[in-house]
Amino acid sequence: MAGLAPLLDAYLGVQQSLAKDDAKSAQKSFAELVTSVESFDPRSPDEARRVWSAVAKPLLAAARGGQHGASIDELRRSFDSASVGLIEALQRFGNPLEEPLRLAYCPMAFDDRGAQWLQHAEEIENPYFGAEMYRCGEIRAASAPGQRLSAETAESDEPARAAPPDHSKH
């Protein structure tokens, strides 16, 4: 689904910014992610629309949280939630970009709970620790252009996370 490309571009901007400990740039990329999520609307088939609506709500909440995050730690928590949604989108729809995406994992993120993310680079660029532990983690899988990310790989060794709270109704 080519329409997912702007979402992934914005998300990868967040990943790169957090890996460089650049909070301002991460907020800007989160704002781009909000716009991309709000404007993406798969036209068909109905199954794609249903799947997207389930992914979009928590992804949008995470992106809005990141857009307004006051600290780098808040931005990283929002990024973690956004990663869950985009990993699911890649499992369902495949990689819409012209280059491979890699699924990375850091077992030490969030007090050793661990966290996954997507990145372009072949070597780890850790958005959860930035310069402190830039190369901490491992590449677990790659998704070539048009290829779906394996659900089994994305789930291994990582506990399930609850979706972020939806504050848009308050």
MDTraj code that builds the backbone (N, CA, C; nanometers):
import mdtraj as md
import numpy as np

residues = "MET ALA GLY LEU ALA PRO LEU LEU ASP ALA TYR LEU GLY VAL GLN GLN SER LEU ALA LYS ASP ASP ALA LYS SER ALA GLN LYS SER PHE ALA GLU LEU VAL THR SER VAL GLU SER PHE ASP PRO ARG SER PRO ASP GLU ALA ARG ARG VAL TRP SER ALA VAL ALA LYS PRO LEU LEU ALA ALA ALA ARG GLY GLY GLN HIS GLY ALA SER ILE ASP GLU LEU ARG ARG SER PHE ASP SER ALA SER VAL GLY LEU ILE GLU ALA LEU GLN ARG PHE GLY ASN PRO LEU GLU GLU PRO LEU ARG LEU ALA TYR CYS PRO MET ALA PHE ASP ASP ARG GLY ALA GLN TRP LEU GLN HIS ALA GLU GLU ILE GLU ASN PRO TYR PHE GLY ALA GLU MET TYR ARG CYS GLY GLU ILE ARG ALA ALA SER ALA PRO GLY GLN ARG LEU SER ALA GLU THR ALA GLU SER ASP GLU PRO ALA ARG ALA ALA PRO PRO ASP HIS SER LYS HIS".split()
xyz = np.array([
    [0.0831, -0.1175, 0.0000],
    [0.0000, 0.0000, 0.0000],
    [0.0879, 0.1243, 0.0000],
    [0.1015, 0.1838, -0.1152],
    [0.1907, 0.2984, -0.1317],
    [0.1529, 0.4146, -0.0416],
    [0.0259, 0.4271, -0.0050],
    [-0.0185, 0.5367, 0.0806],
    [0.0443, 0.5360, 0.2187],
    [0.1017, 0.4235, 0.2587],
    [0.1688, 0.4156, 0.3887],
    [0.3083, 0.4790, 0.3870],
    [0.3625, 0.5036, 0.2700],
    [0.4995, 0.5558, 0.2601],
    [0.5193, 0.6860, 0.3383],
    [0.4303, 0.7865, 0.3283],
    [0.4522, 0.9089, 0.4066],
    [0.4510, 0.8842, 0.5577],
    [0.3696, 0.7899, 0.6025],
    [0.3687, 0.7568, 0.7452],
    [0.5028, 0.7010, 0.7881],
    [0.5539, 0.6076, 0.7090],
    [0.6823, 0.5477, 0.7427],
    [0.7956, 0.6492, 0.7332],
    [0.7896, 0.7394, 0.6367],
    [0.8929, 0.8434, 0.6268],
    [0.8936, 0.9305, 0.7521],
    [0.7756, 0.9710, 0.7983],
    [0.7670, 1.0526, 0.9202],
    [0.8148, 0.9734, 1.0415],
    [0.7721, 0.8487, 1.0510],
    [0.8131, 0.7620, 1.1616],
    [0.9656, 0.7453, 1.1635],
    [1.0242, 0.7215, 1.0479],
    [1.1694, 0.7044, 1.0403],
    [1.2414, 0.8343, 1.0752],
    [1.1785, 0.9476, 1.0494],
    [1.2334, 1.0756, 1.0943],
    [1.2384, 1.0827, 1.2466],
    [1.1320, 1.0333, 1.3114],
    [1.1300, 1.0282, 1.4570],
    [1.2412, 0.9361, 1.5064],
    [1.2518, 0.8181, 1.4463],
    [1.3535, 0.7202, 1.4882],
    [1.4925, 0.7806, 1.4795],
    [1.5238, 0.8449, 1.3694],
    [1.6560, 0.9053, 1.3517],
    [1.6793, 1.0178, 1.4530],
    [1.5780, 1.0999, 1.4754],
    [1.5912, 1.2110, 1.5698],
    [1.6154, 1.1616, 1.7117],
    [1.5416, 1.0598, 1.7528],
    [1.5590, 1.0071, 1.8879],
    [1.6942, 0.9369, 1.9024],
    [1.7398, 0.8707, 1.7988],
    [1.8714, 0.8067, 1.8037],
    [1.9815, 0.9115, 1.8205],
    [1.9546, 1.0333, 1.7753],
    [2.0508, 1.1436, 1.7872],
    [2.0194, 1.2329, 1.9076],
    [1.9239, 1.1927, 1.9914],
    [1.8831, 1.2699, 2.1097],
    [1.8318, 1.4095, 2.0733],
    [1.7691, 1.4235, 1.9570],
    [1.7203, 1.5527, 1.9084],
    [1.5685, 1.5619, 1.9294],
    [1.5282, 1.6126, 2.0450],
    [1.3868, 1.6178, 2.0823],
    [1.3061, 1.7089, 1.9894],
    [1.3599, 1.8257, 1.9551],
    [1.2866, 1.9195, 1.8690],
    [1.2552, 1.8586, 1.7326],
    [1.3544, 1.7958, 1.6738],
    [1.3345, 1.7321, 1.5445],
    [1.2360, 1.6154, 1.5556],
    [1.2421, 1.5413, 1.6660],
    [1.1480, 1.4306, 1.6872],
    [1.0049, 1.4831, 1.6953],
    [0.9840, 1.5938, 1.7665],
    [0.8498, 1.6522, 1.7756],
    [0.7993, 1.6927, 1.6371],
    [0.8856, 1.7509, 1.5571],
    [0.8480, 1.7919, 1.4214],
    [0.8081, 1.6691, 1.3382],
    [0.8866, 1.5627, 1.3493],
    [0.8540, 1.4404, 1.2746],
    [0.7258, 1.3758, 1.3270],
    [0.7018, 1.3831, 1.4574],
    [0.5755, 1.3341, 1.5125],
    [0.4582, 1.4134, 1.4544],
    [0.4742, 1.5456, 1.4401],
    [0.3682, 1.6285, 1.3809],
    [0.3408, 1.5836, 1.2368],
    [0.4462, 1.5516, 1.1624],
    [0.4292, 1.4994, 1.0262],
    [0.3583, 1.3647, 1.0286],
    [0.3873, 1.2836, 1.1294],
    [0.3215, 1.1539, 1.1421],
    [0.1727, 1.1723, 1.1703],
    [0.1373, 1.2680, 1.2561],
    [-0.0039, 1.2974, 1.2833],
    [-0.0758, 1.3303, 1.1529],
    [-0.0187, 1.4210, 1.0755],
    [-0.0793, 1.4618, 0.9481],
    [-0.0934, 1.3426, 0.8538],
    [0.0088, 1.2587, 0.8468],
    [0.0056, 1.1429, 0.7569],
    [-0.0996, 1.0406, 0.7993],
    [-0.1106, 1.0160, 0.9293],
    [-0.2110, 0.9199, 0.9774],
    [-0.3507, 0.9737, 0.9500],
    [-0.3717, 1.1021, 0.9783],
    [-0.5043, 1.1620, 0.9586],
    [-0.5465, 1.1628, 0.8119],
    [-0.4503, 1.1748, 0.7217],
    [-0.4858, 1.1846, 0.5798],
    [-0.4896, 1.0501, 0.5077],
    [-0.4352, 0.9453, 0.5690],
    [-0.4334, 0.8149, 0.5021],
    [-0.5700, 0.7473, 0.5143],
    [-0.6230, 0.7048, 0.4015],
    [-0.7531, 0.6386, 0.4001],
    [-0.7527, 0.5352, 0.2879],
    [-0.7253, 0.4082, 0.3233],
    [-0.7267, 0.3070, 0.2179],
    [-0.8665, 0.2979, 0.1563],
    [-0.8715, 0.3006, 0.0264],
    [-1.0005, 0.2997, -0.0447],
    [-1.0628, 0.1606, -0.0516],
    [-0.9791, 0.0596, -0.0630],
    [-1.0309, -0.0763, -0.0741],
    [-0.9169, -0.1731, -0.0506],
    [-0.9380, -0.2961, -0.0346],
    [-1.0685, -0.3581, -0.0086],
    [-1.1154, -0.3263, 0.1338],
    [-1.2357, -0.3697, 0.1626],
    [-1.2941, -0.3424, 0.2939],
    [-1.2068, -0.3956, 0.4070],
    [-1.1419, -0.5089, 0.3852],
    [-1.0547, -0.5673, 0.4876],
    [-0.9397, -0.4720, 0.5207],
    [-0.8816, -0.4083, 0.4193],
    [-0.7724, -0.3134, 0.4422],
    [-0.8227, -0.1943, 0.5240],
    [-0.9416, -0.1466, 0.4933],
    [-0.9986, -0.0339, 0.5696],
    [-1.0218, -0.0739, 0.7146],
    [-1.0696, -0.1946, 0.7377],
    [-1.0968, -0.2421, 0.8735],
    [-0.9664, -0.2553, 0.9524],
    [-0.8674, -0.3165, 0.8899],
    [-0.7379, -0.3341, 0.9560],
    [-0.6760, -0.1978, 0.9849],
    [-0.6796, -0.1073, 0.8881],
    [-0.6201, 0.0236, 0.9082],
    [-0.6892, 0.0983, 1.0218],
    [-0.8197, 0.0925, 1.0300],
    [-0.8885, 0.1663, 1.1364],
    [-0.8473, 0.1151, 1.2738],
    [-0.8209, -0.0142, 1.2862],
    [-0.7752, -0.0698, 1.4143],
    [-0.6335, -0.0240, 1.4473],
    [-0.5489, -0.0080, 1.3474],
    [-0.4100, 0.0354, 1.3681],
    [-0.4032, 0.1873, 1.3867],
    [-0.4858, 0.2607, 1.3137],
    [-0.4747, 0.4064, 1.3085],
    [-0.5024, 0.4750, 1.4418],
    [-0.6017, 0.4294, 1.5150],
    [-0.6403, 0.4995, 1.6387],
    [-0.5265, 0.5035, 1.7412],
    [-0.4662, 0.3889, 1.7785],
    [-0.3547, 0.3968, 1.8732],
    [-0.2306, 0.4646, 1.8138],
    [-0.2100, 0.4495, 1.6837],
    [-0.0964, 0.5146, 1.6194],
    [-0.1121, 0.6666, 1.6247],
    [-0.2319, 0.7145, 1.5976],
    [-0.2586, 0.8579, 1.6029],
    [-0.2421, 0.9106, 1.7453],
    [-0.2903, 0.8365, 1.8446],
    [-0.2738, 0.8773, 1.9852],
    [-0.1256, 0.8869, 2.0211],
    [-0.0460, 0.7901, 1.9765],
    [0.0976, 0.7916, 2.0046],
    [0.1649, 0.9106, 1.9355],
    [0.1290, 0.9356, 1.8099],
    [0.1894, 1.0464, 1.7348],
    [0.1531, 1.1803, 1.7975],
    [0.0288, 1.1960, 1.8394],
    [-0.0111, 1.3209, 1.9061],
    [0.0628, 1.3379, 2.0379],
    [0.0787, 1.2281, 2.1115],
    [0.1555, 1.2348, 2.2358],
    [0.2984, 1.2794, 2.2100],
    [0.3588, 1.2275, 2.1047],
    [0.4956, 1.2655, 2.0703],
    [0.5054, 1.4087, 2.0215],
    [0.4061, 1.4520, 1.9493],
    [0.4048, 1.5884, 1.8976],
    [0.4085, 1.6889, 2.0128],
    [0.3469, 1.6542, 2.1245],
    [0.3383, 1.7452, 2.2383],
    [0.4236, 1.7004, 2.3566],
    [0.5090, 1.6007, 2.3358],
    [0.5938, 1.5498, 2.4437],
    [0.6866, 1.6575, 2.4980],
    [0.6950, 1.6642, 2.6303],
    [0.7749, 1.7687, 2.6945],
    [0.9190, 1.7254, 2.7203],
    [0.9447, 1.5967, 2.7206],
    [1.0796, 1.5489, 2.7493],
    [1.1175, 1.4394, 2.6501],
    [1.2448, 1.4126, 2.6404],
    [1.2920, 1.3062, 2.5507],
    [1.2360, 1.1716, 2.5957],
    [1.2186, 1.1519, 2.7268],
    [1.1608, 1.0266, 2.7762],
    [1.0161, 1.0107, 2.7300],
    [0.9382, 1.1183, 2.7351],
    [0.7998, 1.1127, 2.6850],
    [0.7983, 1.0820, 2.5355],
    [0.8884, 1.1441, 2.4624],
    [0.8962, 1.1192, 2.3182],
    [0.9289, 0.9730, 2.2910],
    [1.0169, 0.9168, 2.3688],
    [1.0546, 0.7765, 2.3495],
    [0.9385, 0.6828, 2.3835],
    [0.8605, 0.7148, 2.4841],
    [0.7431, 0.6318, 2.5153],
    [0.6405, 0.6396, 2.4016],
    [0.6201, 0.7588, 2.3482],
    [0.5284, 0.7740, 2.2344],
    [0.5799, 0.6986, 2.1123],
    [0.7107, 0.7039, 2.0909],
    [0.7704, 0.6323, 1.9787],
    [0.7486, 0.4813, 1.9933],
    [0.7617, 0.4313, 2.1146],
    [0.7389, 0.2888, 2.1397],
    [0.5971, 0.2497, 2.0986],
    [0.4991, 0.3298, 2.1378],
    [0.3597, 0.3012, 2.1007],
    [0.3390, 0.3129, 1.9498],
    [0.4000, 0.4123, 1.8885],
    [0.3891, 0.4271, 1.7426],
    [0.4532, 0.3083, 1.6717],
    [0.5624, 0.2585, 1.7265],
    [0.6308, 0.1437, 1.6665],
    [0.5400, 0.0219, 1.6630],
    [0.4661, -0.0012, 1.7694],
    [0.3739, -0.1154, 1.7749],
    [0.2766, -0.1076, 1.6569],
    [0.2196, 0.0105, 1.6339],
    [0.1227, 0.0275, 1.5252],
    [0.1843, 0.0108, 1.3879],
    [0.3008, 0.0672, 1.3664],
    [0.3617, 0.0568, 1.2335],
    [0.4167, -0.0815, 1.2053],
    [0.4636, -0.1496, 1.3079],
    [0.5058, -0.2885, 1.2884],
    [0.3858, -0.3727, 1.2463],
    [0.2723, -0.3494, 1.3111],
    [0.1508, -0.4217, 1.2719],
    [0.1098, -0.3872, 1.1287],
    [0.1208, -0.2616, 1.0922],
    [0.0864, -0.2218, 0.9550],
    [0.1765, -0.2927, 0.8534],
    [0.3059, -0.3049, 0.8835],
    [0.3960, -0.3756, 0.7919],
    [0.3654, -0.5251, 0.7853],
    [0.3192, -0.5807, 0.8947],
    [0.2796, -0.7220, 0.8947],
    [0.1571, -0.7422, 0.8062],
    [0.0660, -0.6479, 0.8073],
    [-0.0592, -0.6613, 0.7327],
    [-0.0485, -0.6184, 0.5873],
    [0.0241, -0.5058, 0.5632],
    [0.0224, -0.4452, 0.4306],
    [0.1536, -0.4579, 0.3541],
    [0.2636, -0.4810, 0.4223],
    [0.3925, -0.4887, 0.3557],
    [0.4644, -0.3549, 0.3530],
    [0.5891, -0.3589, 0.3121],
    [0.6764, -0.2419, 0.3078],
    [0.6487, -0.1613, 0.1805],
    [0.5976, -0.0369, 0.1938],
    [0.5664, 0.0441, 0.0761],
    [0.6848, 0.1253, 0.0236],
    [0.7975, 0.1183, 0.0922],
    [0.9126, 0.2001, 0.0540],
    [0.9969, 0.1307, -0.0525],
    [1.0869, 0.2066, -0.1129],
    [1.1745, 0.1562, -0.2190],
    [1.2958, 0.0820, -0.1646],
    [1.3162, 0.0871, -0.0341],
    [1.4310, 0.0202, 0.0259],
    [1.3854, -0.0659, 0.1434],
    [1.4689, -0.1603, 0.1844],
    [1.4311, -0.2486, 0.2945],
    [1.4146, -0.1733, 0.4262],
    [1.3270, -0.2254, 0.5084],
    [1.3133, -0.1794, 0.6460],
    [1.3591, -0.2921, 0.7358],
    [1.4162, -0.2561, 0.8471],
    [1.4638, -0.3573, 0.9418],
    [1.3891, -0.3447, 1.0728],
    [1.3558, -0.4592, 1.1287],
    [1.2951, -0.4656, 1.2602],
    [1.4083, -0.4831, 1.3607],
    [1.4206, -0.3879, 1.4512],
    [1.5273, -0.3907, 1.5512],
    [1.4660, -0.4069, 1.6899],
    [1.5471, -0.4558, 1.7817],
    [1.5015, -0.4823, 1.9181],
    [1.6127, -0.4497, 2.0170],
    [1.5766, -0.3813, 2.1238],
    [1.6689, -0.3536, 2.2331],
    [1.6112, -0.4149, 2.3602],
    [1.6773, -0.5126, 2.4185],
    [1.6247, -0.5786, 2.5379],
    [1.6331, -0.4918, 2.6632],
    [1.7114, -0.3853, 2.6598],
    [1.7316, -0.3023, 2.7787],
    [1.6360, -0.1831, 2.7876],
    [1.5645, -0.1533, 2.6801],
    [1.4745, -0.0379, 2.6800],
    [1.3664, -0.0539, 2.7866],
    [1.3270, 0.0581, 2.8431],
    [1.2184, 0.0622, 2.9420],
    [1.2423, -0.0346, 3.0579],
    [1.3562, -0.0149, 3.1233],
    [1.3931, -0.0954, 3.2413],
    [1.3911, -0.2449, 3.2120],
    [1.4515, -0.2817, 3.1016],
    [1.4676, -0.4215, 3.0588],
    [1.3384, -0.4895, 3.0131],
    [1.2326, -0.4134, 2.9891],
    [1.1126, -0.4707, 2.9287],
    [1.1393, -0.5026, 2.7820],
    [1.2221, -0.4195, 2.7212],
    [1.2543, -0.4368, 2.5806],
    [1.1592, -0.3605, 2.4909],
    [1.2068, -0.3279, 2.3723],
    [1.1236, -0.2548, 2.2770],
    [1.1757, -0.2768, 2.1351],
    [1.0832, -0.2755, 2.0421],
    [1.1150, -0.2918, 1.8999],
    [1.0964, -0.1595, 1.8280],
    [1.1547, -0.1496, 1.7112],
    [1.1332, -0.0357, 1.6245],
    [1.1726, -0.0750, 1.4828],
    [1.1392, 0.0127, 1.3898],
    [1.1758, -0.0037, 1.2495],
    [1.2828, 0.0980, 1.2155],
    [1.3750, 0.0598, 1.1288],
    [1.4792, 0.1516, 1.0826],
    [1.5263, 0.1084, 0.9446],
    [1.5927, 0.2023, 0.8746],
    [1.6540, 0.1710, 0.7449],
    [1.7906, 0.1058, 0.7608],
    [1.8709, 0.1575, 0.8505],
    [2.0115, 0.1201, 0.8619],
    [2.0305, -0.0283, 0.8913],
    [2.1404, -0.0815, 0.8412],
    [2.1748, -0.2216, 0.8669],
    [2.2310, -0.2407, 1.0068],
    [2.2913, -0.1356, 1.0623],
    [2.3431, -0.1414, 1.1990],
    [2.2454, -0.0695, 1.2912],
    [2.2391, -0.1136, 1.4156],
    [2.1475, -0.0557, 1.5135],
    [2.1724, 0.0937, 1.5311],
    [2.0627, 0.1696, 1.5304],
    [2.0614, 0.3120, 1.5645],
    [1.9495, 0.3278, 1.6677],
    [1.9844, 0.3075, 1.7933],
    [1.8876, 0.2917, 1.9005],
    [1.8180, 0.4233, 1.9384],
    [1.6869, 0.4320, 1.9140],
    [1.6128, 0.5530, 1.9481],
    [1.5763, 0.5614, 2.0967],
    [1.5900, 0.4525, 2.1695],
    [1.5507, 0.4508, 2.3104],
    [1.6627, 0.4963, 2.4032],
    [1.7863, 0.4873, 2.3567],
    [1.9000, 0.5302, 2.4378],
    [1.9824, 0.6403, 2.3727],
    [1.9682, 0.6605, 2.2429],
    [2.0442, 0.7638, 2.1749],
    [2.1938, 0.7429, 2.1919],
    [2.2650, 0.8514, 2.2137],
    [2.4109, 0.8463, 2.2231],
    [2.4595, 0.7598, 2.3393],
    [2.3771, 0.7477, 2.4430],
    [2.4162, 0.6692, 2.5604],
    [2.4493, 0.5244, 2.5233],
    [2.3672, 0.4643, 2.4380],
    [2.3902, 0.3252, 2.3933],
    [2.3387, 0.3112, 2.2504],
    [2.3995, 0.3859, 2.1610],
    [2.3555, 0.3982, 2.0219],
    [2.3441, 0.2637, 1.9498],
    [2.4328, 0.1708, 1.9768],
    [2.4346, 0.0424, 1.9061],
    [2.3734, -0.0723, 1.9870],
    [2.3048, -0.0417, 2.0967],
    [2.2450, -0.1468, 2.1792],
    [2.1253, -0.2073, 2.1072],
    [2.1285, -0.3368, 2.0891],
    [2.0166, -0.4056, 2.0278],
    [2.0603, -0.4975, 1.9162],
    [1.9607, -0.5476, 1.8435],
    [1.9875, -0.6396, 1.7337],
    [1.8830, -0.6227, 1.6251],
    [1.9231, -0.6531, 1.5033],
    [1.8294, -0.6571, 1.3919],
    [1.7664, -0.7956, 1.3930],
    [1.6345, -0.8009, 1.3956],
    [1.5651, -0.9291, 1.4025],
    [1.5077, -0.9749, 1.2690],
    [1.4802, -0.8812, 1.1821],
    [1.4199, -0.9170, 1.0534],
    [1.4353, -0.8002, 0.9580],
    [1.4145, -0.8285, 0.8314],
    [1.4130, -0.7237, 0.7291],
    [1.2908, -0.7452, 0.6419],
    [1.2383, -0.6362, 0.5927],
    [1.1234, -0.6399, 0.5041],
    [1.1627, -0.5678, 0.3757],
    [1.1790, -0.6434, 0.2684],
    [1.2142, -0.5858, 0.1388],
    [1.0958, -0.5046, 0.0859],
    [1.1201, -0.4174, -0.0113],
    [1.0087, -0.3431, -0.0696],
    [0.8964, -0.4373, -0.1145],
    [0.7753, -0.4064, -0.0716],
    [0.6585, -0.4874, -0.1066],
    [0.6381, -0.6103, -0.0201],
    [0.7356, -0.6447, 0.0609],
    [0.7275, -0.7665, 0.1422],
    [0.6666, -0.7361, 0.2793],
    [0.5868, -0.8302, 0.3282],
    [0.5302, -0.8173, 0.4627],
    [0.6337, -0.8571, 0.5666],
    [0.6264, -0.7929, 0.6809],
    [0.7107, -0.8282, 0.7937],
    [0.6502, -0.9505, 0.8606],
    [0.7321, -1.0472, 0.8938],
    [0.6853, -1.1698, 0.9562],
    [0.6320, -1.1409, 1.0961],
    [0.5084, -1.1812, 1.1235],
    [0.4477, -1.1612, 1.2551],
    [0.5211, -1.2417, 1.3613],
    [0.5689, -1.3600, 1.3276],
    [0.6378, -1.4445, 1.4250],
    [0.7668, -1.3779, 1.4724],
    [0.8404, -1.3173, 1.3811],
    [0.9652, -1.2511, 1.4178],
    [0.9373, -1.1311, 1.5063],
    [0.8347, -1.0556, 1.4739],
    [0.8040, -0.9347, 1.5488],
    [0.7581, -0.9655, 1.6910],
    [0.7046, -1.0824, 1.7143],
    [0.6513, -1.1147, 1.8462],
    [0.7495, -1.1878, 1.9356],
    [0.8570, -1.2411, 1.8819],
    [0.9452, -1.3249, 1.9623],
    [1.0118, -1.2487, 2.0757],
    [1.0120, -1.3091, 2.1918],
    [1.0797, -1.2582, 2.3106],
    [1.0308, -1.1230, 2.3594],
    [0.9191, -1.0761, 2.3115],
    [0.8732, -0.9465, 2.3586],
    [0.7339, -0.9582, 2.4150],
    [0.7139, -0.9144, 2.5396],
    [0.5807, -0.9206, 2.5975],
    [0.4867, -0.8236, 2.5274],
    [0.3603, -0.8566, 2.5279],
    [0.2608, -0.7692, 2.4669],
    [0.2490, -0.6412, 2.5478],
    [0.2202, -0.5313, 2.4789],
    [0.2024, -0.4025, 2.5450],
    [0.0602, -0.3556, 2.5253],
    [0.0106, -0.2885, 2.6248],
    [-0.1217, -0.2286, 2.6132],
    [-0.1110, -0.1050, 2.5247],
    [-0.2195, -0.0736, 2.4567],
    [-0.2237, 0.0466, 2.3746],
    [-0.2194, 0.1687, 2.4663],
    [-0.1665, 0.2807, 2.4174],
    [-0.1631, 0.4005, 2.5010],
    [-0.3047, 0.4505, 2.5265],
    [-0.3266, 0.5196, 2.6373],
    [-0.4603, 0.5702, 2.6641],
    [-0.5012, 0.6716, 2.5585],
    [-0.6281, 0.6746, 2.5258],
    [-0.6807, 0.7667, 2.4267],
    [-0.7385, 0.8873, 2.4999],
    [-0.6665, 0.9984, 2.4953],
    [-0.7101, 1.1195, 2.5660],
    [-0.7914, 1.2107, 2.4755],
    [-0.8166, 1.1694, 2.3532],
    [-0.8876, 1.2573, 2.2596],
    [-1.0347, 1.2750, 2.2957],
    [-1.0889, 1.1897, 2.3820],
    [-1.2309, 1.1994, 2.4180],
    [-1.2536, 1.2897, 2.5383],
    [-1.1466, 1.3348, 2.6008],
    [-1.1613, 1.4155, 2.7233],
    [-1.1534, 1.5626, 2.6930],
])
top = md.Topology()
chain = top.add_chain()
for i, resn in enumerate(residues, 1):
    res = top.add_residue(resn, chain, resSeq=i)
    for name in ("N", "CA", "C"):
        top.add_atom(name, md.element.get_by_symbol(name[0]), res)
traj = md.Trajectory(xyz[None], top)
